[in-house]
């Protein structure tokens, strides 16, 4: 949320796609995971597509880009930790989500106090409005199922697989970003880069299913 203030939605999605590289590095460090050449090749295609798509981005903002890559690194550590703890602790997805909430809750509260978000929330004029509460409840329900899906997929498969699956949703994110939010004019190089990313994701899924 912090980074999208200086990076448009399609470019944000492009930069986030490099998370898979950080995830592979973290998994190799934490779990000693080894990857086959076809898997590495599909990831190379994804990352290459990301750089092709962003080659002509003229809205470069160093702070926003730094936040995106920091998010990539922390996401990689987060997913790799879920995969490792999920397989070694015996906890199911609900147990992992509960522990994650207990650990992260105090940090989130302190950060909200520091940034002033908690005070803004209390002063929000529609805080107790029925319409706002309904939308907030629906958002919480969707967030719950999203987190459950992430935990379940990561523990059953791997952190890298979860990252690749996240890339597959980019088709909708990029399309909505272009047509609804704007901020990025149509560019053939960008489209080719996005297509390379989708091809790489498809190849990764194929090689995983084939056991390569």
Secondary structure, 3 states (H helix, E strand, C coil): CCHHHCCCHHHHHHHHCCHHHHHHHHHHHHHCCCCCHHHHHHHHHHHHHHHHHCCCCCCCCHHHHHHHHHHHHHHHHHHHHHHHHHHHHCCCHHHHHHHHHHHHHHHHHHHHHHHCHHHHHHCCCCCCCHHHHHHHHHHHHHHHHHHHHHHHHHHHCCHHHHHHHHHHCHHHHHHHHHHHHCCCCCCHHHHHHHHHHHHHHHHHHHHHHCCC
